[in-house]
Amino acid sequence: MSSTELLYELVKIPSTSTNEREISIFLENKLVDLGMEITRIGNSLIGKLGRGRPILMLCGHLDTVTFLSASNKRGEIVWEG
């Protein structure tokens, strides 16, 4: 799956504030497929890959702004809203 296809799959999942369960499950499955060990706290995910150093932390949020529609045209994500 390309990064554009992954982004398109992510933006299609409804995930407004307090409704992030579906997108967190989707991401958890993708991270496990990459070989990560996942710890879940509510809808927050903590992923570990390997042991020791170096340590890298990626911090973000899963909720999105509501939009009307999204489409994947010629490898470009286009949405309204």
C-alpha positions as CSV (number, residue, x, y, z in Angstrom):
1,M,0.0,0.0,0.0
2,S,1.4,3.4,-1.0
3,S,1.5,6.3,1.4
4,T,-1.2,8.0,-0.8
5,E,-3.4,4.9,-0.5
6,L,-2.9,4.7,3.2
7,L,-3.8,8.4,3.7
8,Y,-6.9,7.9,1.6
9,E,-7.9,4.9,3.7
10,L,-7.3,7.0,6.9
11,V,-9.4,10.0,5.8
12,K,-12.3,7.8,4.8
13,I,-12.7,6.6,8.4
14,P,-15.0,8.8,10.5
15,S,-12.9,9.9,13.5
16,T,-14.2,13.1,15.0
17,S,-13.2,13.9,18.6
18,T,-14.3,11.1,21.1
19,N,-15.1,8.8,18.2
20,E,-11.6,7.5,17.3
21,R,-12.0,3.8,18.0
22,E,-12.4,2.7,14.4
23,I,-9.3,4.6,13.2
24,S,-7.2,3.5,16.2
25,I,-8.1,-0.2,15.4
26,F,-7.1,0.4,11.7
27,L,-3.8,1.9,12.7
28,E,-3.1,-0.7,15.3
29,N,-3.5,-3.4,12.7
30,K,-1.2,-1.6,10.3
31,L,1.5,-1.2,13.0
32,V,1.3,-4.8,14.0
33,D,1.7,-5.8,10.3
34,L,5.0,-3.7,10.4
35,G,6.2,-5.9,13.4
36,M,5.4,-3.4,16.2
37,E,4.3,-4.4,19.7
38,I,1.3,-2.3,20.5
39,T,0.0,-1.2,23.9
40,R,-3.5,0.3,23.9
41,I,-4.7,2.9,26.4
42,G,-8.3,3.7,25.4
43,N,-7.9,4.8,21.8
44,S,-4.2,5.9,22.2
45,L,-1.5,3.5,20.9
46,I,2.0,3.0,22.1
47,G,4.1,1.1,19.6
48,K,7.5,-0.6,20.2
49,L,9.8,-1.9,17.5
50,G,13.0,-3.6,18.5
51,R,14.9,-3.0,21.7
52,G,17.5,-0.6,23.1
53,R,18.6,2.6,21.5
54,P,18.0,4.8,19.6
55,I,14.6,5.7,20.8
56,L,12.1,7.6,18.5
57,M,8.8,9.0,19.7
58,L,6.0,10.0,17.2
59,C,3.2,11.8,18.9
60,G,0.0,12.9,17.2
61,H,-3.8,12.7,17.4
62,L,-6.3,10.5,15.6
63,D,-9.4,12.7,15.5
64,T,-10.2,14.6,12.3
65,V,-12.2,17.5,11.1
66,T,-15.5,16.5,9.6
67,F,-15.5,16.8,5.8
68,L,-18.1,16.1,3.1
69,S,-16.2,13.7,0.9
70,A,-12.8,12.4,-0.2
71,S,-11.5,10.9,-3.4
72,N,-8.3,9.5,-4.7
73,K,-7.7,11.0,-8.2
74,R,-4.5,10.3,-10.1
75,G,-2.7,9.6,-6.8
76,E,-3.8,12.8,-5.2
77,I,-6.2,13.0,-2.2
78,V,-8.9,15.6,-2.8
79,W,-11.6,16.4,-0.2
80,E,-14.3,18.9,0.5
81,G,-15.2,20.3,3.9
